[in-house]
Amino acid sequence: MSEPVSWLLIRRGWQVLASNGAVVGRIGAVRGEPTKDIFNGIVVRANSTPPRYIPSEYLAEIVSGSVTLKLSAEELGAIPPEKKRPLAPSVSLSEFLRRFGLR
């Protein structure tokens, strides 16, 4: 049995396990602020479903190579997909300078 590790060691591609130990996906992203040691959660990617954000309080264990959830596969599937962050609108350099009174 592996020893628990810090959330700072979680990497994309690690396995994500449901509460019963079944593989339910892989880590797509880690959300947090490492410089302040604030861990918000993970994004789970599964083959046939959109990515889902899981807050840190729903993680049961982190060991090297995998994260186990406090959730069953069914409970994970009931979580709404993560919303994509909107892209910043593209603005020309001249428009950017004009907006900030630099031109």
C-alpha positions in Angstrom: 0.0 0.0 0.0 1.4 3.4 -1.0 1.8 6.3 1.5 -0.4 9.4 1.1 1.3 12.3 -0.7 0.7 16.1 -0.9 -1.7 17.6 -3.4 1.3 19.5 -4.8 2.5 16.2 -6.3 -0.7 15.4 -8.3 0.0 15.3 -12.0 -2.2 15.2 -15.2 -2.9 11.7 -16.2 -3.0 10.2 -12.7 -5.8 7.7 -12.2 -8.9 8.8 -10.4 -10.7 6.1 -8.4 -14.3 6.0 -7.1 -14.9 5.2 -3.5 -15.1 1.5 -4.3 -11.6 1.6 -6.0 -13.0 1.4 -9.6 -11.1 3.6 -12.1 -13.4 6.5 -13.2 -11.1 8.7 -15.1 -7.8 10.6 -15.1 -6.6 13.9 -13.7 -7.1 16.6 -16.3 -6.1 19.5 -14.1 -5.4 20.5 -10.5 -7.0 23.7 -9.2 -5.2 25.6 -6.4 -2.6 28.1 -5.4 0.6 26.3 -4.6 2.4 29.4 -3.3 -0.2 29.8 -0.6 -0.8 26.0 -0.2 -4.5 26.4 -1.1 -5.9 23.3 -2.7 -9.3 23.8 -4.4 -9.8 20.5 -6.2 -9.2 18.5 -9.4 -10.7 18.2 -12.9 -11.5 14.6 -13.8 -11.5 13.5 -17.4 -13.2 10.3 -18.4 -13.3 8.8 -21.9 -17.0 9.2 -22.7 -18.0 12.1 -20.5 -17.1 15.8 -20.3 -14.6 16.9 -17.6 -15.9 17.4 -14.1 -14.6 19.6 -11.3 -14.3 17.9 -8.0 -13.8 20.1 -4.9 -11.0 19.0 -2.6 -13.4 18.0 0.2 -14.6 15.1 -1.9 -11.1 13.6 -2.2 -10.5 10.7 0.2 -6.8 9.9 -0.5 -3.9 11.0 -2.7 -1.1 8.5 -3.3 1.6 8.6 -5.9 -0.2 7.9 -9.3 -3.8 8.0 -8.1 -6.5 10.0 -6.3 -9.4 8.3 -4.6 -12.7 10.1 -4.3 -15.3 9.9 -1.5 -17.8 9.6 -4.3 -19.2 6.6 -6.2 -19.0 6.4 -10.0 -22.7 7.2 -10.0 -22.3 10.3 -7.8 -19.4 11.5 -10.0 -21.6 11.1 -13.1 -24.3 13.3 -11.5 -21.9 16.2 -11.1 -22.4 18.8 -13.8 -19.6 19.1 -16.4 -17.0 21.8 -15.7 -17.9 25.0 -17.5 -15.3 26.3 -19.9 -13.7 29.5 -18.9 -14.6 32.2 -21.5 -11.7 33.3 -23.7 -10.7 36.9 -23.6 -12.0 38.8 -26.6 -9.3 39.6 -29.1 -8.5 43.3 -29.3 -6.1 44.9 -31.7 -3.0 46.7 -30.2 -4.3 50.1 -31.2 -7.7 49.4 -29.6 -6.0 48.2 -26.4 -3.8 51.4 -26.2 -6.9 53.6 -27.0 -8.9 52.0 -24.1 -6.1 52.7 -21.6 -5.6 56.3 -22.8 -2.1 55.5 -24.2 -2.9 56.7 -27.7 
